[in-house]
Amino acid sequence: MPLKNIKNSLNTALKYKKPIGVFLTLIIIILIYKYFVMASAPSPHEEKIVEVEIVKNATIRQMANFIGTIRSRQQTALTAKTNGILTIISAPGQMVKKGDLIAKIENKDIERSYEILKEAEEVAKSQFDRTNSLLKPGVSSKNAVEEKKSLLLETQKKKSEAKIALEEIKIHAPFDGVVGLFKFREGSQINKENIIVWFYDPKSLIVEFDVPLSVAKKVENGEQIFVDDKEYRLTYIQKMLDEQTHMCPAYAEIDCPNCVIGTTADVSVVTQQKQSVIVIPFEAIFLRNGKPFVYIVKNNKAMLTPIRYGIRDKKRIEIISGLKEGDQIIPFGHNRLYPDVAVKISSNESEATTNDSKK
């Protein structure tokens, strides 16, 4: 090829260099979009595997939740009525009968005083009997007899007081129950009014909790409640605000052999109950443009369905409109779906649905 022709060919190629570069760039972009973007987009014929739940009528309860404290309906703090040294008689956790000795506050002065007055009473009685026996023979006078009698009565009075004081050093069980943990060790110096030990009846337990006025207006004695998911009845609610807490105190009697007195418990009070209404899992609902929807399976498609809901409990919610008994809702996995996408119910779910229909 002549040199002139080669030169002309090069000039022509350089002239179209920019348009060719732009064209090649567009081709590359189209290829990238096709293989990376369009490949990840769902095919209109692609089926989504879903699990479903059959919509049924059920009972639903709306509850108000609180934290309660386990108490014994019969519990008391046993206190010292005098000063002294603690002697423990009954072990912590021991079940005792009413009147059984639990502990003593050793006080030598009280014990010595009683013994002295006990001897003094014997002496005074002996003197009175002797003087009185000499009255008839005329050896003693009535005044002498009255004097000895007054001395005897005064000594007996002091002895009775000493005996009461002696009894007060003993701590007895006020009713059948269990001895708690002692607040002091054996041999400790105790002062009057010190709490020695808590004493309680483990068979008479209650849970105490406070209820706000808004809830107190809706519930009455005997209402259904749940304590740690076990059903009971509300024993009493005070229809008056406590001055300190500004709440209404309430309690319920419970049967809980394994409960530890003083610990907390979850308390749920039923404020509203509806029977034979459409109920679905709360997680089945999602918002779109601020409005609630669910997906139901119809004609092998996921149908976007608007709903209206009512009361709810911990896991379920009442549906007022939008669903009917027998509908198949998709309870989860909504982020994988879009309206009218083809779906296929998982095999396990299909078998369960067939078995339910046979029943």
FENWOKA-V473624 format. One record per helix or strand of 3 or more residues. SS is the DSSP state (H for helix, E for strand). FROM is the first residue (numbers start at 0). LEN is the number of residues. If there is no record, write none. Layout:
ss->SS from->FROM len->LEN
ss->SS from->FROM len->LEN
This chain:
ss->H from->2 len->13
ss->H from->16 len->21
ss->E from->47 len->3
ss->E from->55 len->17
ss->E from->74 len->5
ss->E from->83 len->5
ss->E from->100 len->6
ss->H from->107 len->26
ss->H from->141 len->27
ss->E from->169 len->3
ss->E from->176 len->6
ss->E from->194 len->6
ss->E from->204 len->7
ss->H from->212 len->4
ss->E from->223 len->4
ss->E from->229 len->4
ss->E from->247 len->7
ss->E from->263 len->18
ss->H from->281 len->3
ss->E from->285 len->3
ss->E from->290 len->8
ss->E from->300 len->6
ss->E from->307 len->5
ss->E from->315 len->6
ss->H from->333 len->3
ss->E from->341 len->4
ss->H from->346 len->12
